[in-house]
Amino acid sequence: MTRRYAPTRRGFLKAAVATGGAAALSACLEMSDDEEPVPSGVDDPADLPGRQHAWNETLATDDHGNHILPKHHSLLYLDLDADGEPTGDDRQRVADALAVLDRAYERSPAGLLYSIGYSPAYFQRYGAAPEGVDLPSPRRLSDFEDPDLDEQDALLHLASDRADVVLEAEEALFGERETANGVEAAALPATVADRRSGFIGRGQPAEKQDEVDGIPDDAEVPEAAKLFMGFDAGFRGNQATEERVTLQDGPFAGGTTKHVSALQQRLDRWYGENDHDDMVKKLFGTDSVGAVEGVGDNVGSHSGVAPTSREALVEAARSSGAIGHAQKMAEANRDDEGNALTLRRHVESTDSGVASLHFPSLQREISTFEAVREAMNAADVVSETPAIRQRVNNGILRYIFVKHRGNWLVPPRELRALPRPDGEAL
């Protein structure tokens, strides 16, 4: 029987973040009257950690030590209001606006976590790339994708367990609200070129399945699942540490690079073509069938998928008639000591009424992400295994479609206000 969900408070808050704007904020504030006050931030933003991307110490963990991301996310793609090189006044305005957030909200999921990153196109205002950083322009990463390439100046990522915090911070940053959690606001000298929203948490995809295109009416997204595809993700043992993705040298040491892709999902195919074992085989790996129960909570802190050689992948594909998503990329996402190279913080989305996924990945070099993504194509396996095609029996490629790609430098906190390519401070 098809499940139908009555509107819930949680569903309303997700919808409000997806919609954005003053009306959505007002409704959220009315609904949050019975909640605890939002904890305030620091008196001096200089007291905060130097790494913008260092969120993990503030995050809760599940029973297996896996980090739990904030529930509500907003990704604001920004264009600066002025052309050419930013001025000292522009930098000061950005610094002042971001400092408001630091003072207004505790740096935690109960308050606000955020980071701002800058694109290769932004640095071309100076006619140069950021020194010591592998930050190429975004590009297609397979022959069968045709994404829009995000080349806005900056990406501001806001995250909180409180929907009203995300919306209030947005309004304060763009002159639509005079205060943020009681702190006088200051507006950014920028315009929102695109706004995308996301959410994460057990039960949320199941609750939203009847409200989006791409999920068949008779499919049942498991209520315990964090993702529309019906499984968990973000296992600690398969994620890089924040230290591992942090730039170690050069003027931007302490920062990181960030690739963000936006994917639409064809879950009518996913649920219509596959039983549970098929899903496990295509999402995890050919050896994972029988080892992954339900949504995958039983695997603990590691997916159980180990790096393997190209020859072993080809043999597994020939034997099974399919190859797994995690299985293909396991080797490319490890260094010689076996440490994971990328830190993924992906969230689900219902933007435009379609089941979607926003996929931020942090790493020291964008080329690392591109190499892992190239492994996802499994070109060698395709060339040697007739049953495996570009998008057939090839992990989850048949079920996802890339709509956007963008590359960003997330500088250390002291350089976050319109940095120069040489890392000159404000």
KAFEN-V8704 format. One record per residue. OMEGA is omega in whole degrees, 0 to 359 (999 if undefined). Layout:
omega=OMEGA
omega=OMEGA
This chain:
omega=179
omega=179
omega=175
omega=184
omega=172
omega=178
omega=180
omega=177
omega=180
omega=179
omega=178
omega=182
omega=176
omega=180
omega=180
omega=179
omega=179
omega=182
omega=181
omega=176
omega=186
omega=181
omega=178
omega=178
omega=180
omega=179
omega=178
omega=180
omega=177
omega=182
omega=184
omega=182
omega=183
omega=180
omega=174
omega=176
omega=178
omega=181
omega=182
omega=181
omega=186
omega=175
omega=182
omega=180
omega=178
omega=179
omega=183
omega=179
omega=182
omega=182
omega=177
omega=187
omega=182
omega=181
omega=195
omega=183
omega=179
omega=187
omega=170
omega=175
omega=177
omega=184
omega=182
omega=180
omega=177
omega=182
omega=181
omega=181
omega=174
omega=187
omega=189
omega=183
omega=173
omega=177
omega=184
omega=180
omega=194
omega=168
omega=177
omega=183
omega=183
omega=176
omega=174
omega=180
omega=175
omega=178
omega=175
omega=178
omega=177
omega=181
omega=181
omega=179
omega=177
omega=179
omega=181
omega=182
omega=181
omega=177
omega=175
omega=179
omega=181
omega=181
omega=186
omega=190
omega=171
omega=180
omega=183
omega=176
omega=177
omega=175
omega=182
omega=167
omega=180
omega=172
omega=175
omega=179
omega=186
omega=186
omega=170
omega=179
omega=176
omega=183
omega=177
omega=169
omega=179
omega=182
omega=183
omega=175
omega=178
omega=185
omega=175
omega=184
omega=174
omega=186
omega=178
omega=173
omega=179
omega=182
omega=172
omega=181
omega=170
omega=181
omega=188
omega=176
omega=179
omega=185
omega=164
omega=183
omega=183
omega=180
omega=171
omega=184
omega=189
omega=174
omega=177
omega=183
omega=180
omega=181
omega=180
omega=169
omega=181
omega=178
omega=182
omega=178
omega=180
omega=183
omega=180
omega=179
omega=177
omega=183
omega=180
omega=183
omega=186
omega=170
omega=181
omega=181
omega=185
omega=182
omega=172
omega=183
omega=177
omega=179
omega=181
omega=186
omega=173
omega=188
omega=173
omega=175
omega=186
omega=179
omega=177
omega=179
omega=178
omega=180
omega=180
omega=184
omega=180
omega=179
omega=179
omega=178
omega=180
omega=177
omega=184
omega=176
omega=179
omega=181
omega=184
omega=191
omega=181
omega=186
omega=184
omega=173
omega=173
omega=177
omega=182
omega=184
omega=183
omega=176
omega=177
omega=173
omega=183
omega=183
omega=179
omega=187
omega=175
omega=186
omega=179
omega=181
omega=169
omega=183
omega=173
omega=176
omega=179
omega=179
omega=186
omega=182
omega=179
omega=181
omega=171
omega=172
omega=176
omega=177
omega=183
omega=180
omega=183
omega=175
omega=187
omega=187
omega=175
omega=184
omega=181
omega=175
omega=185
omega=175
omega=178
omega=170
omega=185
omega=170
omega=177
omega=173
omega=174
omega=186
omega=168
omega=186
omega=176
omega=186
omega=171
omega=175
omega=184
omega=182
omega=181
omega=186
omega=192
omega=165
omega=185
omega=181
omega=177
omega=179
omega=179
omega=180
omega=185
omega=181
omega=181
omega=182
omega=184
omega=178
omega=185
omega=180
omega=184
omega=181
omega=181
omega=181
omega=177
omega=181
omega=178
omega=180
omega=183
omega=182
omega=174
omega=186
omega=182
omega=182
omega=183
omega=180
omega=183
omega=175
omega=180
omega=184
omega=177
omega=181
omega=179
omega=177
omega=180
omega=180
omega=179
omega=179
omega=179
omega=183
omega=188
omega=183
omega=178
omega=177
omega=188
omega=179
omega=180
omega=181
omega=182
omega=191
omega=188
omega=182
omega=182
omega=183
omega=178
omega=173
omega=185
omega=179
omega=178
omega=180
omega=177
omega=186
omega=183
omega=178
omega=185
omega=179
omega=186
omega=181
omega=177
omega=181
omega=171
omega=177
omega=180
omega=177
omega=182
omega=175
omega=188
omega=181
omega=170
omega=191
omega=171
omega=176
omega=179
omega=179
omega=180
omega=182
omega=175
omega=179
omega=176
omega=177
omega=183
omega=179
omega=178
omega=179
omega=176
omega=177
omega=178
omega=178
omega=178
omega=184
omega=180
omega=179
omega=180
omega=184
omega=186
omega=184
omega=185
omega=183
omega=183
omega=178
omega=182
omega=184
omega=180
omega=182
omega=186
omega=182
omega=182
omega=185
omega=179
omega=191
omega=180
omega=182
omega=185
omega=180
omega=181
omega=168
omega=176
omega=178
omega=187
omega=167
omega=174
omega=187
omega=172
omega=188
omega=184
omega=180
omega=188
omega=183
omega=176
omega=184
omega=171
omega=179
omega=180
omega=178
omega=179
omega=182
omega=178
omega=999
